[in-house]
Amino acid sequence: MSDREGHHRALQALYFSSTADGWIRPSLHLEYGFCSVSVRLTPFASTSWGTVRDTVIFQLLWDAAALAANTQETSLLAKCDKFEFSPFQPLYQCRVVSVARVLHSDLHQWTIESTLYDEADNEIAWGRSWFSRSNVLLESIAPYKNQLLKSRQDWSA
């Protein structure tokens, strides 16, 4: 396993350790500069009118953007400096996919665009964010570190 693959698996472990709510069981796909988070939304994600809460939509866009940013950096946690969010249409209980791509990267900042799609591939919401390096070492975060240690373990000995 390459260092990049180990990094992506550790990011997945970190993400899955933080999705504490019972209504979310995401599937995750990471590549360099790309993230896709797919999840089936249940009634717990909805308002009393039946539409999915804007906070849930925001969180899915933000999660995909943060993971895409963190695929760019292997030692420090990426932090969000600014996030713009624009919902397009109401969303009801269904399976959704939040896709984020790094549009621009330099030594100091990443610009990321994220889009939320419903089951029919309709664009539900859009976000643009700017991330930079924080002071937090990724290896100081337990789920990330534990997965890295597990993937580096030599089981053939």
C-alpha positions in Angstrom: 0.0 0.0 0.0 1.4 3.4 -1.0 1.7 6.3 1.5 -1.2 8.1 -0.3 -3.5 5.0 0.0 -2.6 4.8 3.7 -3.4 8.5 4.1 -6.8 8.1 2.4 -7.7 5.1 4.5 -6.7 7.0 7.7 -8.9 9.9 6.5 -11.8 7.5 6.0 -11.3 6.1 9.6 -11.2 9.7 10.9 -14.4 10.6 9.1 -16.3 7.4 10.1 -15.3 7.9 13.7 -17.0 11.3 13.7 -20.3 10.4 12.0 -22.0 9.8 15.3 -25.7 10.2 14.4 -27.7 7.0 13.8 -29.3 8.4 10.6 -26.0 8.6 8.7 -24.2 5.6 7.3 -22.1 7.1 4.5 -20.0 5.4 1.8 -16.9 7.3 0.9 -14.6 7.5 -2.1 -11.4 9.5 -2.0 -8.8 10.3 -4.6 -6.2 13.0 -4.7 -8.2 16.3 -4.8 -11.6 14.5 -4.9 -14.1 13.2 -2.5 -17.6 11.6 -2.9 -19.8 11.0 0.2 -23.0 9.0 -0.5 -25.7 8.5 2.1 -29.3 7.6 2.4 -31.1 10.3 4.3 -33.8 9.2 6.8 -36.7 11.1 8.4 -34.3 12.1 11.2 -32.6 14.5 8.7 -35.9 16.2 7.8 -38.0 19.1 9.1 -41.6 18.6 10.2 -42.6 19.7 6.7 -40.7 16.7 5.2 -37.8 18.6 3.6 -34.2 17.8 4.5 -32.8 20.4 6.9 -30.4 22.9 5.3 -27.9 22.1 8.1 -27.7 18.5 6.9 -27.2 19.7 3.3 -24.5 22.1 4.4 -22.8 19.4 6.5 -22.6 17.0 3.5 -21.2 19.7 1.3 -18.7 20.7 4.0 -17.7 17.1 4.8 -16.9 16.3 1.1 -15.0 19.6 0.8 -12.9 19.0 3.9 -12.0 15.5 2.9 -11.0 16.7 -0.6 -8.8 19.3 1.0 -7.2 16.8 3.3 -6.3 14.5 0.4 -3.9 17.3 -0.6 -2.1 17.5 2.7 -0.6 14.4 4.4 0.8 15.9 7.6 -1.4 18.8 8.9 -5.2 18.9 9.1 -6.8 21.2 6.6 -9.0 23.9 8.1 -11.9 25.8 6.4 -11.3 29.5 6.1 -14.5 30.3 4.3 -17.5 28.4 3.0 -20.2 29.7 0.6 -23.4 27.7 0.4 -26.3 27.9 -2.0 -29.3 25.5 -1.9 -31.1 25.2 -5.3 -34.3 23.3 -4.5 -36.0 21.4 -1.6 -34.7 17.9 -0.9 -36.8 15.0 0.5 -35.7 11.8 2.1 -33.6 9.9 -0.5 -30.1 8.8 -1.3 -27.8 11.7 -2.0 -24.2 12.1 -3.1 -22.0 15.0 -2.2 -19.1 15.5 -4.6 -16.1 17.8 -4.0 -13.2 18.7 -6.2 -10.2 20.8 -5.7 -10.4 23.6 -8.3 -7.2 25.4 -7.4 -4.3 24.6 -5.0 -1.1 26.4 -4.1 1.3 26.3 -1.2 -1.1 28.1 1.2 -4.7 27.5 0.1 -7.1 25.2 -1.7 -10.3 26.3 -3.5 -12.9 23.5 -3.5 -16.3 23.2 -5.2 -18.8 20.8 -3.8 -22.2 19.8 -5.2 -25.0 17.7 -3.7 -27.0 15.5 -6.1 -30.2 13.5 -5.4 -31.0 10.0 -6.7 -32.0 11.4 -10.1 -28.7 13.3 -10.5 -30.4 16.7 -10.0 -28.2 19.3 -8.4 -29.7 20.1 -5.0 -27.1 22.5 -3.6 -23.7 23.9 -4.3 -20.8 25.1 -2.1 -17.4 26.8 -2.6 -14.8 26.7 0.1 -11.3 27.8 0.8 -9.1 25.6 3.0 -5.6 26.1 4.4 -3.2 24.2 6.6 -4.0 24.2 10.4 -1.5 23.7 13.2 -2.9 20.3 14.0 -0.8 17.3 13.1 -3.0 14.6 11.5 -1.1 11.9 13.4 -2.1 13.5 16.7 -5.8 12.6 16.0 -6.4 9.1 17.4 -8.6 7.5 14.6 -6.2 8.8 11.9 -3.1 7.6 13.8 -4.6 4.2 14.7 -5.5 3.5 11.1 -2.0 4.5 9.9 -0.4 2.2 12.5 -2.7 -0.6 11.5 -1.9 -0.2 7.7 1.8 0.0 8.4 1.8 -3.2 10.5 3.8 -6.0 8.9 1.6 -9.1 9.3 3.9 -11.4 7.4 6.5 -11.6 10.2 
